[in-house]
Amino acid sequence: MVKLESMGHERYESWLKASVKHYAEEKVQAGNVSAEEAMQVAEREFEQIMPEGLATLDTYLFNVKDEDCDQVVGSLWLKVRDEGKEMFIYGLEINEDARGKGYGKQTMQSLEAFVKQMGIPKISLHVFGYNEVAIKLYRSSGYVATNILMSKVL
């Protein structure tokens, strides 16, 4: 089983750098921005969402750890929104070498327990349309699409 452990400053900087880069790549792959502007857009969005880094109000950054071996297998980034009525998943990343071992599903279960304990009634997220693995994880965890944005490049 996994446990959610608060991310400290020692891991935050490397997480931030990797997460911004990954998000920029996803935005390009999804066709949202050009490769030339992706990093700037990603950096700006992260700054808007987390202006105080780890100290940003109502923001939670966790290391996802395998309890059996005490190894970090991923990360989880959450933010309370809508005056405490919603927890939003900004990022769930399972390390490449740990994928396919059930850590994503276990993380979703640990997340639900954490959010219930806080008394927040709803969890929401965004997933890029091309990310079938993530979509499958979220659907299997009981999430349903509430909005679908579609595009066609001509």
C-alpha positions in Angstrom: 0.0 0.0 0.0 1.1 3.6 -0.5 1.2 6.4 2.0 1.1 10.1 1.3 4.0 12.0 2.9 4.2 15.8 2.8 6.9 16.9 0.3 9.7 18.8 1.9 11.9 21.6 0.5 14.6 19.1 -0.3 12.5 17.4 -3.0 10.3 20.4 -4.0 12.8 22.1 -6.3 13.5 19.0 -8.4 9.8 18.1 -8.4 8.9 21.7 -9.6 11.5 21.7 -12.4 10.4 18.2 -13.7 6.7 19.0 -13.3 6.9 22.2 -15.3 8.9 20.5 -18.1 6.4 17.6 -18.2 3.4 19.9 -18.2 4.9 21.9 -21.1 5.5 18.7 -23.0 1.9 17.6 -22.4 0.5 20.9 -23.6 2.5 20.5 -26.8 1.4 16.9 -27.3 -2.2 17.9 -26.7 -1.9 20.7 -29.3 -2.6 23.5 -26.8 0.6 25.4 -27.4 3.6 25.4 -29.7 6.9 23.9 -28.6 8.5 27.4 -28.6 6.0 28.8 -26.1 5.3 25.8 -24.0 7.8 26.3 -21.2 6.9 29.9 -20.7 3.2 29.1 -20.6 3.8 26.2 -18.2 6.0 28.3 -15.9 3.4 31.1 -15.8 0.5 28.7 -15.0 2.5 27.1 -12.1 3.3 30.5 -10.8 -0.4 31.5 -10.8 -1.5 28.3 -9.1 1.4 28.1 -6.6 2.7 31.7 -6.1 4.2 30.8 -2.7 5.5 27.4 -3.7 5.1 24.9 -0.8 3.7 27.6 1.4 0.8 28.4 -1.0 -2.4 28.4 1.0 -4.7 25.3 0.6 -2.0 23.5 -1.5 -0.8 20.0 -0.7 2.3 18.3 -2.2 2.9 14.7 -1.3 5.5 12.2 -2.0 3.8 8.9 -2.8 5.7 6.2 -0.9 5.5 2.4 -1.0 5.0 1.5 2.7 6.7 -1.8 2.4 10.0 -0.6 1.1 9.7 3.1 2.2 10.6 4.1 -1.4 9.2 7.2 -3.1 7.2 6.0 -6.2 5.6 9.2 -7.3 4.1 12.6 -6.3 0.6 14.1 -5.8 -0.3 17.8 -6.0 -3.6 19.0 -4.7 -5.4 22.3 -4.0 -8.6 23.1 -2.1 -10.9 25.1 -4.3 -14.4 26.6 -4.3 -14.2 27.7 -0.7 -13.5 24.2 0.6 -16.1 22.4 -1.5 -13.7 20.8 -3.9 -10.2 19.2 -3.9 -8.6 19.5 -7.3 -5.8 17.2 -8.4 -3.3 19.3 -10.3 -0.8 16.5 -10.6 -0.4 12.7 -10.1 2.8 11.3 -11.3 4.0 7.7 -10.7 7.7 7.3 -11.5 8.3 5.5 -14.8 10.0 2.5 -13.2 7.0 2.1 -10.7 4.2 2.2 -13.3 1.9 -0.8 -13.8 2.3 -2.0 -10.2 -1.0 -0.6 -8.8 0.5 2.6 -7.3 -1.8 4.9 -9.2 -4.9 3.1 -7.9 -3.6 3.0 -4.4 -2.7 6.7 -4.6 -6.3 7.4 -5.6 -7.6 5.4 -2.6 -5.2 7.2 -0.2 -6.3 10.6 -1.7 -10.0 9.8 -1.1 -9.3 9.0 2.5 -7.3 12.2 2.9 -10.1 14.3 1.3 -12.9 12.6 3.3 -10.9 13.3 6.5 -10.8 17.0 5.6 -14.6 17.0 5.1 -14.4 18.0 1.4 -17.2 16.5 -0.6 -15.8 16.5 -4.1 -12.6 15.7 -6.0 -12.0 17.0 -9.5 -9.2 16.9 -12.0 -8.1 17.7 -15.5 -6.7 15.1 -17.8 -5.3 15.6 -21.3 -7.5 13.7 -23.9 -4.6 11.7 -25.3 -3.6 10.3 -21.9 -5.5 7.0 -22.1 -3.7 5.4 -19.2 -4.7 8.2 -16.8 -8.2 8.3 -18.2 -8.5 4.5 -17.5 -7.2 5.0 -13.9 -9.6 7.8 -13.2 -12.6 5.9 -14.7 -11.7 2.8 -12.7 -11.6 5.0 -9.6 -15.2 6.2 -10.2 -14.5 9.5 -11.9 -16.8 10.6 -14.7 -16.4 13.3 -17.4 -18.2 16.5 -16.5 -17.0 18.5 -19.6 -15.3 17.5 -22.8 -13.5 20.0 -24.9 -12.7 18.8 -28.5 -10.7 20.3 -31.3 -9.7 19.5 -34.9 -6.6 20.9 -36.4 -7.0 21.8 -40.1 
